[in-house]
């Protein structure tokens, strides 16, 4: 058995706008729910015109209201920017509105450029060393079990709820895997961000996992870019948009026009260095026909030893995106 889930970053296509991108995210959630996908997570990105999802908490509320059963969550909340208490109250409210449907994925990445980090933290820069303590506080708030020795003992994150959002540690490094293992929390590895070493990190997580009152055995998800189409050739052509998009991010040039069209990608003047970067970035992606992608996803599942894969699909044409998810659902008989 394998579960397939969705991570959507609300990408804005070249020639479109953020409002359309957000409408597409809602439509995608509705369609993937019908197709049998397990979760639908949304991301947090700041100070970029290419991705519209800057506030996952607000988008989660809208998505949950427009779907009926699929689990909806954050992939993720960039916790160092915020008060653990405020994040807890946001998710207590979501959990009260939609019991047992809300996932709280948290990460420590900035989710944007240094300028937005300064603005989010109002100049009060937090260090990564504070992140584990923030996780402890967040867990205590959402489970209403703040230690009596805590400096804020007696504080409650309201509204109180008989259920709690499941807290997932997100990451793309060995440090995040080690922290998830130490805290006894479920872990999601972002293979779509880092295509190297992930299986080793997840293996470390499993072998060093300390059972907690939140989770008694390791639980993992692997997230990866996927583009599936009726043929390898068609998928490769569609993927040119993502190839160029990732390249432009690395070169600092994708802040204005959004996800490039296939035509823009085909006419781009690539250097040899650009082509090598595209080849390397393919380590973060699976592209091909239904048969080819299915085979590669099963290999990835076995490589990581996980039973859940989270699919990240970015295409210029939204219909290509919908078709990719539909082909996967059909192949895995969701």
C-alpha positions in Angstrom: 0.0 0.0 0.0 1.1 3.5 -0.7 -0.5 6.9 0.0 -0.2 9.8 -2.3 -0.5 13.4 -1.1 -0.2 16.8 -2.6 2.0 19.9 -1.8 0.9 23.0 -3.7 2.9 26.2 -3.7 0.2 28.2 -5.6 2.5 29.0 -8.5 1.7 32.0 -10.6 2.1 31.3 -14.3 3.6 33.7 -16.7 0.8 35.8 -18.1 -1.5 35.0 -15.2 -2.0 36.5 -11.7 -2.0 35.5 -8.0 -5.8 35.5 -7.8 -6.0 32.9 -10.5 -3.2 30.9 -8.9 -5.1 30.7 -5.6 -8.3 29.7 -7.4 -6.3 26.9 -9.1 -5.1 25.8 -5.7 -8.7 25.4 -4.5 -9.7 23.6 -7.6 -6.7 21.3 -7.3 -7.7 20.5 -3.7 -11.2 19.6 -4.8 -10.0 17.5 -7.7 -7.3 15.6 -5.8 -9.8 14.9 -3.0 -12.1 13.3 -5.5 -9.2 11.3 -6.9 -8.3 9.8 -3.5 -5.2 11.7 -2.4 -4.6 11.6 1.3 -3.4 15.1 2.3 -3.2 18.5 0.7 -0.6 20.9 2.0 0.1 24.5 1.1 3.4 26.3 1.4 4.7 29.6 2.8 6.7 31.9 0.6 7.3 35.7 1.0 8.3 38.5 -1.3 7.9 36.6 -4.5 5.6 37.2 -7.4 6.0 33.6 -8.6 4.3 31.9 -5.7 1.0 33.2 -4.2 0.9 31.3 -0.9 2.2 33.6 1.8 -0.1 32.6 4.6 -0.8 28.9 4.8 -3.1 29.3 7.8 -5.6 31.5 5.9 -5.4 29.3 2.8 -5.9 26.1 4.9 -9.1 27.5 6.3 -10.4 28.3 2.8 -9.4 24.9 1.4 -11.0 23.0 4.3 -14.2 24.9 3.8 -14.2 24.0 0.1 -13.5 20.3 0.6 -15.0 17.7 2.8 -12.6 15.0 3.9 -9.1 15.4 2.7 -6.5 16.3 5.4 -5.4 19.9 4.9 -2.2 21.3 6.3 0.9 23.5 6.1 4.0 22.6 4.2 4.9 24.5 6.2 4.8 27.3 8.7 8.2 28.8 9.0 8.3 28.8 12.8 11.4 31.0 13.5 9.5 34.0 12.2 6.7 33.7 14.7 5.5 33.2 18.2 4.8 29.5 18.9 1.8 30.6 20.9 0.3 32.5 18.0 0.9 29.6 15.6 -0.7 27.3 18.2 -3.8 29.4 18.5 -4.1 29.6 14.7 -4.1 25.8 14.5 -6.3 25.3 17.5 -8.9 27.4 15.8 -8.5 25.5 12.5 -8.7 22.2 14.4 -11.9 23.3 16.2 -13.5 24.2 12.9 -12.3 21.0 11.1 -11.5 18.3 13.7 -9.0 15.6 12.7 -8.4 17.2 9.3 -5.6 19.7 10.0 -1.9 19.0 9.8 0.7 21.4 11.2 3.9 21.1 9.2 6.7 23.3 10.5 10.1 24.2 9.1 12.9 26.6 10.0 13.8 27.9 6.5 13.1 31.6 5.8 10.7 31.0 3.0 12.0 34.1 1.3 14.8 36.6 0.8 16.6 38.3 3.7 14.5 41.5 3.3 11.3 39.6 4.1 12.9 37.8 7.0 13.8 41.2 8.6 10.3 42.4 8.0 8.7 39.2 9.5 10.9 39.3 12.6 10.9 43.1 12.9 14.6 43.1 13.3 14.5 40.7 16.2 16.5 37.9 14.6 16.0 34.4 15.9 18.8 31.8 15.6 18.3 28.2 14.6 19.3 27.3 18.1 16.0 28.5 19.4 14.0 26.3 17.0 13.9 23.1 19.2 12.6 25.2 22.1 10.0 26.7 19.9 8.9 23.2 18.9 8.6 22.1 22.5 6.5 25.2 23.3 4.3 24.6 20.2 3.6 21.0 21.2 2.8 22.0 24.8 0.3 24.7 23.6 -1.6 22.5 21.0 -1.8 19.6 23.5 -2.6 21.9 26.5 0.1 20.4 28.7 2.5 23.3 29.4 4.9 22.2 32.1 4.2 23.8 35.5 7.8 24.9 35.6 7.5 26.8 32.3 7.8 30.6 32.6 4.3 30.9 31.2 2.8 28.1 33.2 -1.0 28.1 33.2 -1.2 29.7 29.7 -3.6 28.1 27.3 -3.8 28.3 23.5 -7.5 28.9 22.8 -9.9 27.8 21.6 -9.4 24.6 23.5 -10.1 21.5 21.3 -10.6 17.9 22.2 -8.3 17.0 19.3 -5.0 18.5 18.2 -3.4 19.1 14.8 -0.7 16.5 14.0 2.6 18.3 14.1 5.1 17.3 11.3 8.7 18.3 11.2 9.7 19.4 7.7 13.2 19.5 6.4 15.8 18.8 3.7 18.9 18.0 5.8 20.2 15.7 8.4 19.7 18.3 11.1 15.9 18.3 10.7 15.8 14.5 10.5 17.8 14.3 13.8 15.5 16.8 15.5 12.3 14.9 14.4 13.8 11.7 15.7 14.8 13.3 19.1 11.3 14.9 19.6 9.4 11.7 18.5 7.6 13.5 15.7 6.6 12.5 12.2 9.0 13.7 9.5 8.7 14.9 5.9 11.8 15.1 3.8 11.8 17.6 0.9 13.5 15.6 -1.9 12.2 18.3 -4.3 14.5 20.8 -2.5 17.5 18.5 -1.9 17.9 15.6 -4.2 21.0 14.2 -2.5 21.3 12.2 0.7 17.6 12.1 1.6 17.4 8.3 2.0 20.3 8.4 4.4 18.7 11.2 6.5 15.4 9.4 6.7 17.2 6.2 7.7 18.9 8.1 10.5 15.5 9.4 11.6 14.1 5.9 11.8 17.0 4.3 13.6 17.3 7.2 16.1 13.6 7.7 16.7 12.6 8.2 20.3 8.9 7.2 21.0 7.0 10.1 22.4 3.5 10.7 23.8 2.7 12.1 20.3 4.0 9.1 18.2 5.2 5.6 19.2 7.0 4.7 16.0 8.6 6.6 13.0 6.3 8.0 10.4 7.7 9.7 7.2 6.7 11.3 4.0 8.9 12.1 1.0 8.0 15.1 -1.2 9.2 15.2 -4.8 8.5 17.1 -8.0 6.5 15.0 -10.5 5.3 15.7 -14.0 3.3 12.8 -15.6 1.7 12.9 -19.0 0.4 10.5 -21.7 3.9 9.9 -23.1 7.5 10.5 -22.0 7.9 13.0 -24.8 4.9 15.1 -23.8 6.0 15.0 -20.1 9.5 16.2 -21.1 8.1 19.1 -23.1 5.8 20.2 -20.2 8.7 19.9 -17.7 10.7 22.4 -19.6 8.8 25.1 -17.7 9.9 23.7 -14.4 13.4 23.2 -15.6 13.7 26.9 -16.5 11.8 28.0 -13.4 14.3 26.3 -11.1 17.2 27.6 -13.1 15.9 31.2 -12.9 15.4 30.9 -9.1 19.1 29.9 -8.8 20.1 32.8 -11.0 17.8 35.2 -9.1 15.6 36.0 -12.1 12.2 34.7 -11.4 10.6 37.4 -9.3 8.5 39.1 -11.9 7.2 36.9 -14.7 6.2 33.7 -12.8 6.3 30.2 -14.1 7.6 30.4 -17.7 5.6 28.9 -20.6 6.9 26.0 -22.5 7.5 28.4 -25.5 9.5 30.7 -23.3 11.5 27.8 -22.0 12.2 26.5 -25.5 13.4 29.9 -26.7 15.6 30.6 -23.7 19.4 31.0 -24.6 20.8 28.3 -22.4 24.6 28.2 -21.7 26.4 24.9 -21.1 26.4 25.8 -17.4 22.6 26.2 -17.5 22.1 22.9 -19.1 24.3 21.2 -16.5 22.3 22.8 -13.7 19.1 21.5 -15.4 20.5 18.0 -15.5 21.5 18.2 -11.8 18.1 19.6 -10.8 16.5 16.5 -12.4 17.6 14.6 -9.3 14.8 16.5 -7.6 12.2 15.5 -10.2 10.4 12.5 -11.7 9.2 13.2 -15.3 7.6 10.8 -17.8 4.7 8.7 -18.9 2.3 7.0 -16.5 4.2 3.8 -16.6 7.6 5.4 -16.2 6.6 7.7 -13.4 4.8 4.9 -11.5 8.0 2.7 -11.7 10.2 5.6 -10.5 7.9 6.5 -7.6 7.8 2.9 -6.4 11.6 2.9 -6.6 11.7 6.1 -4.5 9.3 4.6 -2.0 11.6 1.6 -1.6 14.7 3.7 -1.5 13.3 5.7 1.4 11.3 2.9 3.0 8.2 5.1 3.3 4.5 4.4 2.6 3.6 8.0 1.7 4.8 10.2 -1.1 3.9 13.9 -1.5 3.6 15.1 -5.0 4.7 18.6 -6.0 3.6 19.4 -9.6 4.4 22.8 -11.2 3.4 23.4 -14.8 2.6 26.5 -16.8 -0.7 25.2 -18.0 -3.0 24.2 -15.1 -4.8 21.6 -17.1 -1.4 19.7 -17.5 -1.1 19.8 -13.7 -4.6 18.3 -13.2 -3.9 15.7 -15.8 -0.7 14.7 -14.1 -2.4 14.1 -10.8 -5.2 12.2 -12.5 -2.8 9.9 -14.2 -1.0 9.1 -11.0 -4.3 8.5 -9.2 -5.3 6.0 -11.9 -1.9 4.3 -11.9 -1.9 3.8 -8.1 -5.6 3.0 -8.0 -6.3 5.6 -5.3 
